Amino acid sequence: MEFLDSLLDRSWLIWIAAALVLGVLEITAIDLVFAMLAGGALAGALADALGLGFVGQVLVSAAVAGLLIATIRPVLLRRLKMPPSGTTNAPALVGRPALVLSDVTVRGGLVKLVGETWSARTTTAGQTFAAGDDVVVTAIDGATAVVGPLHPGPAPGAPHATEGES
């Protein structure tokens, strides 16, 4: 009985140990339930520091854990599972217009893309863009922008319709 009384005299230590164990369990689960329970355990330790008896500490711990699970956990879960707000890095450049600085062929060239000079190449052999042309980035291949016509027109060599023809 003396051991139990000694343990209850240091119940704050039990609450802190419980919070640590629950924190370690949360690391493995990543569901935020154990984190909320750890918050309740810390509230139990605070209740002990305020002089509440063991039953009061358990009630405070349960109430705080329940409140955290009902209010904070759903918000945090939505935040964790939220998709990125925007595309960044290379994928963000696809679809952007660029200005040809030096002739661009399938072998290479230079374009100005988002204020920076990029090496570039065309998507198909035989396609060439002259300096001053506006193009669109269709892909990023390493450090090279793959470009195509900004406004796709008729295919090269395709017959053009003239007035009066149908």
C-alpha positions as CSV (number, residue, x, y, z in Angstrom):
1,M,0.0,0.0,0.0
2,E,2.9,2.3,0.7
3,F,4.1,1.9,-2.9
4,L,0.7,2.9,-4.3
5,D,0.6,6.0,-2.0
6,S,4.1,6.9,-3.1
7,L,3.1,6.5,-6.7
8,L,0.0,8.7,-6.3
9,D,2.1,11.3,-4.7
10,R,4.1,11.5,-7.9
11,S,1.2,11.1,-10.3
12,W,2.5,14.0,-12.5
13,L,5.4,11.7,-13.3
14,I,2.9,9.0,-14.5
15,W,1.1,11.5,-16.6
16,I,4.3,12.7,-18.3
17,A,5.5,9.2,-18.9
18,A,2.1,8.4,-20.4
19,A,2.4,11.5,-22.7
20,L,5.8,10.4,-23.8
21,V,4.6,6.8,-24.6
22,L,1.6,8.2,-26.5
23,G,3.9,10.5,-28.4
24,V,6.1,7.6,-29.5
25,L,3.0,5.6,-30.5
26,E,1.8,8.7,-32.6
27,I,5.1,8.6,-34.5
28,T,4.3,5.1,-35.7
29,A,0.5,5.7,-36.3
30,I,0.5,9.2,-37.7
31,D,-3.3,9.4,-37.2
32,L,-3.1,12.1,-34.5
33,V,-5.3,10.1,-32.0
34,F,-2.3,9.3,-29.8
35,A,-1.1,12.9,-30.0
36,M,-4.5,14.1,-28.7
37,L,-4.4,11.5,-26.0
38,A,-0.8,12.8,-25.1
39,G,-2.3,16.3,-24.8
40,G,-4.9,14.9,-22.4
41,A,-2.1,13.2,-20.4
42,L,-0.2,16.5,-20.2
43,A,-3.5,18.2,-19.0
44,G,-3.6,15.4,-16.3
45,A,-0.1,16.4,-15.2
46,L,-1.2,20.0,-15.0
47,A,-4.2,19.1,-13.0
48,D,-1.9,17.3,-10.5
49,A,0.2,20.5,-10.3
50,L,-2.9,22.4,-9.5
51,G,-3.6,20.1,-6.6
52,L,-6.5,18.0,-7.9
53,G,-6.9,14.5,-6.7
54,F,-6.3,11.5,-8.9
55,V,-10.0,11.2,-9.9
56,G,-10.0,14.9,-10.9
57,Q,-6.8,14.4,-12.9
58,V,-8.4,11.5,-14.8
59,L,-11.5,13.6,-15.5
60,V,-9.5,16.6,-16.7
61,S,-7.3,14.3,-18.9
62,A,-10.3,12.6,-20.5
63,A,-12.1,15.9,-21.1
64,V,-9.1,17.5,-22.7
65,A,-8.3,14.5,-24.8
66,G,-12.0,14.3,-26.0
67,L,-12.0,18.0,-26.7
68,L,-8.8,17.8,-28.7
69,I,-10.0,14.8,-30.7
70,A,-13.3,16.5,-31.5
71,T,-11.9,19.9,-32.4
72,I,-8.2,20.0,-33.2
73,R,-7.7,16.6,-34.8
74,P,-10.2,17.1,-37.8
75,V,-8.6,20.4,-38.6
76,L,-5.1,19.0,-38.5
77,L,-6.1,15.9,-40.6
78,R,-7.6,18.1,-43.3
79,R,-4.4,20.2,-43.3
80,L,-2.2,17.1,-43.6
81,K,-4.2,15.5,-46.4
82,M,-4.6,18.8,-48.3
83,P,-3.0,18.7,-51.8
84,P,-0.3,21.2,-52.6
85,S,-1.7,24.7,-53.2
86,G,0.2,25.1,-56.4
87,T,2.5,23.5,-58.8
88,T,6.2,24.4,-58.3
89,N,9.6,23.8,-60.0
90,A,9.7,22.3,-63.4
91,P,6.0,21.2,-63.7
92,A,5.0,24.9,-63.1
93,L,6.8,25.9,-66.3
94,V,4.9,23.6,-68.6
95,G,2.4,25.6,-70.6
96,R,4.2,28.9,-70.0
97,P,5.0,31.1,-73.0
98,A,8.7,31.8,-73.8
99,L,10.6,34.1,-76.2
100,V,13.1,32.6,-78.5
101,L,16.5,34.3,-78.0
102,S,18.5,32.2,-80.5
103,D,17.2,29.9,-83.2
104,V,15.7,26.8,-81.6
105,T,15.8,23.4,-83.5
106,V,15.6,19.8,-82.4
107,R,19.4,20.1,-81.5
108,G,19.1,23.2,-79.3
109,G,18.7,26.9,-78.9
110,L,17.9,29.5,-76.2
111,V,14.6,30.9,-74.9
112,K,13.7,33.4,-72.2
113,L,11.3,31.7,-69.8
114,V,10.0,33.4,-66.7
115,G,12.8,36.0,-66.9
116,E,15.6,33.4,-67.1
117,T,17.5,32.1,-70.1
118,W,16.9,28.4,-70.7
119,S,18.4,26.0,-73.2
120,A,15.6,24.7,-75.5
121,R,14.8,22.3,-78.2
122,T,11.8,21.7,-80.4
123,T,9.5,18.7,-80.1
124,T,9.9,17.4,-83.6
125,A,12.7,17.2,-86.2
126,G,12.5,19.8,-88.9
127,Q,10.7,22.3,-86.7
128,T,12.6,25.6,-86.2
129,F,11.8,28.8,-84.3
130,A,13.6,32.0,-85.2
131,A,14.9,34.5,-82.7
132,G,11.9,36.7,-81.6
133,D,9.3,34.0,-82.0
134,D,6.9,33.3,-79.2
135,V,6.7,29.6,-78.2
136,V,5.1,27.6,-75.5
137,V,6.9,25.1,-73.1
138,T,5.5,21.6,-73.7
139,A,7.9,19.8,-71.3
140,I,11.0,20.2,-69.2
141,D,13.7,17.6,-69.9
142,G,16.4,18.1,-67.3
143,A,17.6,21.7,-67.7
144,T,16.2,22.0,-71.3
145,A,12.8,23.4,-72.1
146,V,11.1,21.5,-74.9
147,V,9.0,24.1,-76.9
148,G,6.3,24.1,-79.5
149,P,4.4,26.7,-81.4
150,L,2.4,29.1,-79.2
151,H,-0.6,29.0,-81.5
152,P,-0.5,25.8,-83.4
153,G,-1.3,26.4,-87.0
154,P,-1.7,24.0,-89.9
155,A,0.9,21.3,-90.2
156,P,3.9,22.1,-92.4
157,G,3.2,21.0,-96.0
158,A,-0.6,20.9,-95.4
159,P,-2.6,22.5,-98.2
160,H,-4.1,25.9,-97.3
161,A,-7.7,26.6,-98.0
162,T,-8.2,29.6,-100.2
163,E,-11.3,31.7,-100.6
164,G,-14.0,30.0,-102.7
165,E,-12.8,26.5,-101.9
166,S,-14.7,24.3,-99.6
